[in-house]
Amino acid sequence: MQEGEAAMASLAEVRVDEAEPVENESQARPEELRLLEALLFASSEPLDTATLAKRMPEGVDVKAALAQLQAEYASRGVNLVRVANKWTFRTAGDLAWLMTRESTETRRLSRAAIEVLAIIAYHQPVTRAEIEEIRGVVTSKGTLDVLLETGWIKPRGRRKTPGRPLTFGTTEDFLSQFTLEQLGDLPGLEELKGTGLLDSRLPTGFSVPTPSDDPALREDEDPLEPGDDLDLALAPAVEPETPEGGDEGGSEG
């Protein structure tokens, strides 16, 4: 009986010894990582570094902690990503197919809408007339309406020119939708050529503008007035679009 009790005691000691490394490993993980996890998982929207820093103990290097947390989650089912300079957890890209049945089916943007969105992204702040000048066709009200409804573009201000037309720019939802950290991550001229989206034989002097993330109004913009976000003063729908010069072009849709 005494031999059995001794064996049990010895086994208990072994089990305690085996458990200690796990406990020590847990204690070795910085507490700030647990705090960041809790804040990011509990938040319904991405959080910027300044917001996170306010909730952390004094002296914590939030940027370094976020980098460490991002590395820890790099190979997991969810990843810590930065979108529009804010941090959030997202399903790992290679597991996106798991959520296919849960996602909402959406309409594909028309070619006209994609062109207008690209022009706004690269040329913002830009007015409807400037969009039409770049495209060479009249832009119908419906095209801008669709992009406004997606939340990917928004009115920025009013140009200081006759008629004071609205200027448009992209939103944080645009960056989130296309998984961009900043507008500067949009592909440049060489990247567009490499993917076949631009002809390698381009006109002399052709260039792709460098988009700006600066939300501040430019010198040629006035602030929006009450009601500007609702009364967009767009022209009536045009069908079909007509290229400058009279030949028929593609239609909006």
Secondary structure, DSSP 4 states (H G I P E B T S, - for coil): -HHHHHHHHHHHHHHHHHHHHHHHHHHHS-HHHHHHHHHHHH-SS-EEHHHHHHHSPTT--HHHHHHHHHHHHTTSSEEEEEETTEEEEEE-GGGGGGGGGGSPP-PPPPHHHHHHHHHHHHH-SEEHHHHHHHHTBPPPHHHHHHHHHHTSEEEEEEESSTT--EEEEE-HHHHHHTT-SSGGGS--HHHHHHTTSS-SSPPTT----------SPPTTEEPP-TTTTT---PPPP-SS--BTTS---PPP-
